[in-house]
Amino acid sequence: MSGTIERRSTEQKHGQITNKVEYIGSRRQGRPVVQRVATDDELSPDRSLEVRNHGPTGFEWGYNGSGPAQLALAILLDYTDDENIR
């Protein structure tokens, strides 16, 4: 997502869309920012850091590491609202 905006959505397959959620990642002043499209809320790493501290500096993408792991956890937590994700 480096420097560009990509749309990613999550939906249940097999013909039924039950809960479509779309996230947009971009950079503001060099800082990674992820927004939930439907509510235009910015996704924060704070809640996911309470579950597991993968990347204390926040989100990142484009490589295998702690920042992308923290982003993945935050998206799963936001989508499922299940803090038992490990």
Backbone torsions as a table, in degrees:
resi	resn	phi	psi	omega
1	MET	NA	5.3	-173.8
2	SER	-51.5	106.2	174.7
3	GLY	78.7	-3.5	-179.3
4	THR	-124.5	169.1	177.0
5	ILE	-107.6	125.7	176.0
6	GLU	-120.9	138.7	177.8
7	ARG	-98.2	131.4	176.1
8	ARG	-128.7	133.6	178.3
9	SER	-127.3	156.9	178.8
10	THR	-122.9	130.4	178.0
11	GLU	-152.9	155.1	178.1
12	GLN	-76.3	139.5	-178.3
13	LYS	-88.6	-164.8	178.4
14	HIS	67.5	37.0	171.6
15	GLY	86.6	-15.0	-179.3
16	GLN	-116.0	124.9	172.9
17	ILE	-97.3	114.0	-176.8
18	THR	-99.6	-37.4	-176.6
19	ASN	-154.1	86.6	-178.6
20	LYS	-82.1	126.4	178.8
21	VAL	-127.7	133.9	-177.3
22	GLU	-124.2	135.0	179.3
23	TYR	-120.9	143.5	176.3
24	ILE	-121.1	129.8	175.7
25	GLY	-108.4	137.1	177.5
26	SER	-152.6	-177.2	177.3
27	ARG	-123.8	135.7	173.6
28	ARG	-118.9	116.8	-178.7
29	GLN	52.1	40.6	178.1
30	GLY	81.7	-5.2	-177.9
31	ARG	-96.4	131.8	177.2
32	PRO	-65.4	133.4	179.5
33	VAL	-132.8	133.6	177.8
34	VAL	-123.6	129.7	-179.2
35	GLN	-121.0	143.3	171.3
36	ARG	-85.4	121.3	-171.9
37	VAL	-64.2	-47.6	-173.3
38	ALA	-58.9	-37.4	-176.5
39	THR	-108.2	-7.6	-178.1
40	ASP	58.8	28.9	176.8
41	ASP	-87.9	143.8	174.5
42	GLU	-84.4	130.0	178.9
43	LEU	-77.3	126.8	-178.2
44	SER	-104.4	145.2	176.6
45	PRO	-76.9	-10.6	-172.5
46	ASP	-54.4	-51.6	-177.2
47	ARG	-64.1	-41.3	-179.9
48	SER	-69.8	-29.9	177.3
49	LEU	-65.8	-28.2	176.7
50	GLU	-70.3	-28.8	179.2
51	VAL	-80.6	-48.6	-179.4
52	ARG	-158.3	130.5	-179.1
53	ASN	-94.7	88.2	176.4
54	HIS	-83.1	-45.6	-173.9
55	GLY	-138.0	91.8	-175.5
56	PRO	-61.9	-15.9	179.3
57	THR	-87.8	-2.6	176.8
58	GLY	110.1	-156.8	-174.9
59	PHE	-83.7	157.0	170.9
60	GLU	-161.6	170.2	176.6
61	TRP	-153.4	167.5	175.1
62	GLY	99.1	2.2	177.4
63	TYR	-156.8	170.9	175.5
64	ASN	-92.5	114.9	-178.8
65	GLY	-177.5	-167.4	-173.5
66	SER	-70.0	-39.2	179.2
67	GLY	-62.8	-48.6	175.8
68	PRO	-64.3	-33.7	177.0
69	ALA	-64.9	-39.7	178.9
70	GLN	-66.8	-39.0	177.8
71	LEU	-64.3	-44.5	179.1
72	ALA	-60.4	-44.6	178.3
73	LEU	-62.4	-43.2	-179.6
74	ALA	-63.0	-40.6	178.9
75	ILE	-67.0	-44.7	178.0
76	LEU	-61.9	-42.0	179.1
77	LEU	-65.0	-42.2	178.3
78	ASP	-64.8	-42.8	-176.0
79	TYR	-72.0	-43.7	-174.8
80	THR	-94.0	-22.6	-174.6
81	ASP	57.0	33.1	-177.6
82	ASP	-115.8	105.9	-177.7
83	GLU	-78.8	1.3	175.9
84	ASN	-86.1	3.3	176.0
85	ILE	-66.5	131.9	178.0
86	ARG	-131.5	NA	NA
